Amino acid sequence: MLTADKILVMKKPGELFNRDDIKREYKDYARYWHPDLPTGNNAVMSHINDLYQLGLQQIAAGKWEGFNFLVIGGRELGFLTTVKFELGMMYIGHSYVAYFVEKKYNNLFDNALVNLTFKYASDKMREEFLKFLPTKLDIFETDEHIVLVVRKTRDLLLLKDVLEYSKGELPDRHVAWILSSLYNLACYINFSQLSHNAINLNTYFISPSLHGGALLGGWWYTVPINSKMLGVPAENFAITPPKIRDKKVGSINSDLEAIRAIGRNLLGNQDAPEALQRWLKGASAETAYKEYGLWNKVLDDSYGKRSFVELHITAEMLYF
């Protein structure tokens, strides 16, 4: 029999029950934990009741969720963690990210599908940037959500989770290579004449082993430059330049300001080279190409000769 402490920390019915035997298992638990019995415990029985009712609701909805798996829409998704975002929920696995978007945001979902058709000037450009961009694996619907599943390689970690694991600060040399990867990607976005509008800790994934990253999330808000915005996450809207905020149109400057904001969040209050600190407090250039050129000068002034500094963080360290 499971201990009271183990039961009380369970949040999903699949952690306690087997979907096909839930009613029988519920009776077995009640025979032990019911408060009228010598072995009973009112708090535990109440929690078992809550998980049982939630389990019945999920079964009726064609859904079943456990500690690290979700069965829905005829699919079983194993995941490392879940992350709530402004349109719904992310399920992050080793090889995919599943975005469960509430159906009331179907216009933004459809917009993302349009934006996931990427264009390249050459095969060489495609080879360079394909790994930094989301590749659609599956689309399906549930009663409450429209779901987009995109490819993710095992080495990619959500930047927000990396920062939380690192207790809110990353060493400046790691901040520098993360920004370099973002500026490289911003050049592609600029080439595509797009404004992503949602570059932040919750949409960008980094590869500590390769010093790279992938912008897997946030494509719901992407619009052509100078086109009317469809929306923007609150954290991005807060750092959008006033002239763009007033016009509410897409601009690469919004994305460049978002990258500097990521740098400030990652660095926190640590000491860092003066050139880097000035950069993070400054305003962005008119284009991503110019910004990237200026950024490389900041790297030269801050560190001189470049060197690879290992960031030893893995999914196992974050989630297990």
C-alpha positions as CSV (number, residue, x, y, z in Angstrom):
1,M,0.0,0.0,0.0
2,L,1.2,3.5,-0.9
3,T,2.1,5.8,2.1
4,A,0.0,8.8,2.9
5,D,2.9,11.2,2.0
6,K,3.2,9.6,-1.5
7,I,-0.5,9.8,-2.2
8,L,-0.9,13.4,-1.0
9,V,1.7,14.8,-3.5
10,M,0.0,13.1,-6.5
11,K,-1.7,15.5,-8.9
12,K,-2.9,13.4,-11.8
13,P,-5.2,10.4,-11.7
14,G,-2.8,8.2,-13.6
15,E,-0.3,8.5,-10.8
16,L,-2.7,6.6,-8.5
17,F,-5.1,4.6,-10.7
18,N,-4.9,2.4,-13.7
19,R,-7.4,3.7,-16.2
20,D,-9.1,0.3,-16.8
21,D,-9.3,-0.6,-13.1
22,I,-10.1,2.8,-11.6
23,K,-13.4,1.8,-9.9
24,R,-12.0,-1.4,-8.4
25,E,-8.8,0.3,-7.2
26,Y,-10.8,3.2,-5.7
27,K,-12.8,0.6,-3.6
28,D,-9.5,-1.0,-2.5
29,Y,-8.1,2.4,-1.4
30,A,-11.4,3.2,0.4
31,R,-11.2,0.0,2.4
32,Y,-7.9,1.1,3.8
33,W,-8.0,4.9,4.0
34,H,-11.7,5.6,4.9
35,P,-11.6,7.7,8.1
36,D,-14.0,5.4,9.9
37,L,-11.5,2.6,9.7
38,P,-8.5,2.0,12.1
39,T,-6.1,2.7,9.2
40,G,-8.1,5.6,7.9
41,N,-7.0,9.2,7.2
42,N,-9.4,11.9,6.3
43,A,-6.9,14.0,4.3
44,V,-5.7,11.0,2.3
45,M,-9.2,9.8,1.5
46,S,-10.3,13.3,0.5
47,H,-7.4,13.5,-1.9
48,I,-8.1,10.0,-3.3
49,N,-11.7,11.1,-3.9
50,D,-10.5,14.2,-5.8
51,L,-8.2,12.1,-8.0
52,Y,-10.9,9.6,-8.6
53,Q,-13.4,12.2,-9.7
54,L,-10.8,13.8,-11.9
55,G,-10.0,10.4,-13.4
56,L,-13.7,9.8,-14.2
57,Q,-13.9,13.2,-15.9
58,Q,-10.8,12.4,-18.0
59,I,-12.1,9.0,-19.0
60,A,-15.4,10.6,-20.1
61,A,-13.5,13.1,-22.1
62,G,-11.3,10.5,-23.8
63,K,-8.2,11.6,-21.8
64,W,-5.9,10.1,-19.3
65,E,-3.0,11.7,-17.6
66,G,-0.3,10.4,-15.3
67,F,3.0,11.7,-13.9
68,N,4.8,11.8,-17.2
69,F,2.4,10.7,-19.8
70,L,-0.9,11.8,-21.5
71,V,-3.3,9.7,-23.5
72,I,-5.6,11.8,-25.6
73,G,-7.0,11.8,-29.1
74,G,-5.9,8.3,-29.6
75,R,-2.3,9.3,-28.9
76,E,0.0,8.6,-26.0
77,L,2.5,11.4,-25.3
78,G,5.3,10.8,-22.8
79,F,6.7,14.0,-21.5
80,L,9.4,15.4,-19.2
81,T,7.4,18.4,-17.9
82,T,4.4,20.6,-18.5
83,V,4.5,24.4,-18.8
84,K,1.5,26.7,-18.7
85,F,1.6,29.6,-21.3
86,E,-0.8,32.3,-22.2
87,L,-2.7,30.3,-24.8
88,G,-2.8,26.9,-23.0
89,M,-0.2,24.3,-22.0
90,M,3.1,22.9,-23.3
91,Y,4.0,19.3,-22.9
92,I,7.8,18.9,-23.4
93,G,9.2,15.6,-24.3
94,H,12.7,14.5,-25.4
95,S,11.8,14.6,-29.1
96,Y,8.9,16.9,-29.3
97,V,6.9,19.8,-27.8
98,A,3.1,19.6,-27.9
99,Y,1.3,22.9,-27.7
100,F,-2.2,22.6,-26.4
101,V,-3.9,25.8,-27.5
102,E,-7.4,26.7,-26.2
103,K,-9.9,26.7,-29.0
104,K,-10.9,30.3,-28.4
105,Y,-7.4,31.2,-29.8
106,N,-8.0,29.3,-33.1
107,N,-7.1,32.4,-35.2
108,L,-3.7,32.5,-33.6
109,F,-3.2,28.7,-34.0
110,D,-4.1,29.1,-37.7
111,N,-1.6,32.0,-38.0
112,A,1.2,29.8,-36.6
113,L,0.5,27.1,-39.2
114,V,1.0,29.7,-42.0
115,N,4.2,30.9,-40.4
116,L,5.7,27.4,-40.1
117,T,6.1,27.3,-43.9
118,F,9.6,28.7,-43.9
119,K,11.4,30.1,-47.0
120,Y,15.1,30.0,-47.8
121,A,17.3,31.7,-50.3
122,S,19.4,28.6,-50.9
123,D,20.0,25.0,-49.8
124,K,22.9,26.2,-47.7
125,M,20.6,28.7,-45.8
126,R,18.0,25.9,-45.3
127,E,20.6,23.6,-43.9
128,E,21.9,26.4,-41.6
129,F,18.5,27.5,-40.2
130,L,16.2,24.4,-40.4
131,K,17.6,23.1,-37.0
132,F,16.7,26.4,-35.3
133,L,13.1,26.4,-36.4
134,P,10.1,24.3,-35.6
135,T,9.2,21.3,-37.8
136,K,5.5,20.3,-37.6
137,L,5.0,16.6,-36.6
138,D,1.3,16.4,-35.9
139,I,-1.9,18.4,-35.5
140,F,-5.0,17.1,-33.7
141,E,-8.0,18.4,-31.6
142,T,-9.5,17.6,-28.2
143,D,-12.7,18.8,-26.7
144,E,-10.9,21.9,-25.4
145,H,-7.8,22.4,-27.4
146,I,-6.2,22.4,-30.8
147,V,-2.8,20.7,-30.5
148,L,0.4,21.4,-32.5
149,V,3.3,19.0,-32.0
150,V,6.7,20.1,-33.2
151,R,10.0,18.3,-33.4
152,K,12.6,18.9,-30.7
153,T,16.0,17.3,-30.4
154,R,17.0,15.7,-27.0
155,D,19.7,18.3,-26.3
156,L,17.3,21.2,-26.4
157,L,16.1,22.6,-23.1
158,L,13.5,25.3,-22.4
159,L,15.5,28.5,-21.5
160,K,13.1,29.3,-18.7
161,D,13.7,25.9,-17.0
162,V,17.5,26.3,-17.4
163,L,17.3,29.7,-15.7
164,E,15.2,28.4,-12.9
165,Y,17.6,25.4,-12.4
166,S,20.5,27.9,-12.3
167,K,18.8,29.9,-9.5
168,G,17.9,32.9,-11.6
169,E,21.4,33.7,-13.1
170,L,23.7,32.3,-15.8
171,P,27.4,33.2,-16.0
172,D,28.0,36.0,-18.5
173,R,29.9,33.9,-21.0
174,H,26.9,31.6,-21.3
175,V,24.6,34.6,-21.6
176,A,26.9,35.7,-24.5
177,W,26.6,32.6,-26.6
178,I,22.9,32.3,-26.0
179,L,22.5,35.9,-27.3
180,S,24.7,35.1,-30.3
181,S,22.5,32.2,-31.2
182,L,19.4,34.5,-30.9
183,Y,21.0,37.2,-33.1
184,N,21.8,34.6,-35.7
185,L,18.2,33.5,-35.8
186,A,17.0,37.1,-35.8
187,C,18.9,37.6,-39.0
188,Y,16.8,34.9,-40.6
189,I,13.6,36.4,-39.3
190,N,14.7,39.7,-40.7
191,F,15.5,38.1,-44.0
192,S,12.0,36.6,-44.0
193,Q,10.5,40.1,-43.4
194,L,8.8,38.9,-40.3
195,S,8.2,40.1,-36.8
196,H,8.1,37.1,-34.4
197,N,6.7,39.1,-31.5
198,A,7.2,36.4,-28.8
199,I,10.9,35.8,-28.3
200,N,11.2,35.1,-24.6
201,L,12.3,32.5,-22.0
202,N,9.2,30.4,-22.6
203,T,9.6,30.1,-26.4
204,Y,13.3,29.6,-26.9
205,F,15.1,26.4,-26.3
206,I,18.9,26.1,-25.9
207,S,21.4,23.4,-26.6
208,P,24.1,23.6,-23.8
209,S,26.2,21.0,-25.5
210,L,26.2,22.7,-29.0
211,H,25.9,26.3,-27.9
212,G,22.9,26.8,-30.1
213,G,19.1,27.0,-29.8
214,A,15.8,26.8,-31.5
215,L,12.8,29.1,-31.4
216,L,10.1,26.5,-31.2
217,G,7.3,28.6,-29.6
218,G,5.5,31.8,-30.1
219,W,4.8,31.6,-33.8
220,W,1.1,32.3,-33.1
221,Y,1.9,36.0,-33.0
222,T,4.2,36.3,-36.0
223,V,3.2,38.7,-38.7
224,P,5.0,40.4,-41.7
225,I,6.9,43.5,-40.9
226,N,4.6,46.6,-40.9
227,S,1.5,44.4,-40.8
228,K,-1.0,44.7,-38.0
229,M,-0.2,42.7,-34.9
230,L,-2.5,39.9,-33.9
231,G,-1.3,39.9,-30.3
232,V,1.8,39.6,-28.1
233,P,2.6,38.0,-24.8
234,A,2.5,40.5,-21.9
235,E,6.2,40.2,-21.1
236,N,7.0,41.1,-24.7
237,F,4.5,43.9,-24.9
238,A,6.1,45.5,-21.8
239,I,9.5,45.9,-23.6
240,T,8.2,46.8,-27.0
241,P,9.4,50.3,-28.1
242,P,6.7,52.9,-27.7
243,K,6.5,53.9,-31.4
244,I,5.8,50.2,-32.3
245,R,3.4,49.7,-29.4
246,D,1.4,52.7,-30.5
247,K,1.2,51.6,-34.2
248,K,0.7,47.9,-33.2
249,V,2.5,46.7,-36.3
250,G,5.2,44.1,-36.8
251,S,8.8,45.2,-36.5
252,I,12.1,43.5,-36.2
253,N,13.0,46.0,-33.5
254,S,10.5,44.3,-31.2
255,D,12.4,41.0,-31.5
256,L,15.8,42.7,-31.1
257,E,14.6,44.4,-27.9
258,A,13.2,41.0,-26.7
259,I,16.7,39.5,-27.2
260,R,18.3,42.2,-25.0
261,A,15.6,41.6,-22.4
262,I,16.5,37.9,-22.4
263,G,20.1,38.9,-21.8
264,R,19.2,41.0,-18.8
265,N,17.0,38.3,-17.4
266,L,19.8,35.7,-17.8
267,L,22.5,37.9,-16.3
268,G,20.6,39.1,-13.3
269,N,22.6,41.3,-11.0
270,Q,26.0,39.6,-11.7
271,D,29.1,41.4,-12.6
272,A,30.0,41.2,-16.3
273,P,32.3,42.9,-18.8
274,E,31.4,46.6,-19.1
275,A,30.8,46.4,-22.8
276,L,28.2,43.6,-22.3
277,Q,26.4,45.5,-19.5
278,R,26.2,48.7,-21.7
279,W,24.8,46.6,-24.5
280,L,22.1,45.1,-22.5
281,K,21.0,48.5,-21.3
282,G,21.1,50.1,-24.8
283,A,18.6,50.4,-27.6
284,S,18.5,48.0,-30.6
285,A,19.6,48.9,-34.2
286,E,17.2,49.2,-37.1
287,T,17.9,45.8,-38.6
288,A,19.0,42.4,-37.2
289,Y,22.0,42.4,-39.6
290,K,23.3,45.7,-38.1
291,E,22.5,44.5,-34.6
292,Y,24.5,41.3,-35.1
293,G,27.5,43.2,-36.4
294,L,27.5,45.5,-33.4
295,W,27.0,42.6,-31.1
296,N,30.2,40.9,-32.5
297,K,32.1,44.1,-31.6
298,V,30.7,43.8,-28.0
299,L,32.0,40.2,-27.8
300,D,35.4,41.3,-29.0
301,D,35.5,44.1,-26.4
302,S,34.3,41.8,-23.7
303,Y,36.2,38.6,-24.2
304,G,38.8,39.1,-27.0
305,K,39.5,35.6,-28.5
306,R,36.5,33.4,-28.4
307,S,36.6,30.1,-26.5
308,F,34.0,27.3,-25.8
309,V,32.9,27.2,-22.2
310,E,30.9,24.2,-21.3
311,L,27.4,24.6,-19.7
312,H,26.8,21.2,-18.2
313,I,23.0,21.0,-17.9
314,T,20.9,18.1,-19.2
315,A,17.2,17.2,-19.3
316,E,17.9,14.6,-16.6
317,M,19.3,17.3,-14.3
318,L,16.3,19.6,-14.9
319,Y,13.5,17.1,-14.6
320,F,14.5,14.1,-12.6
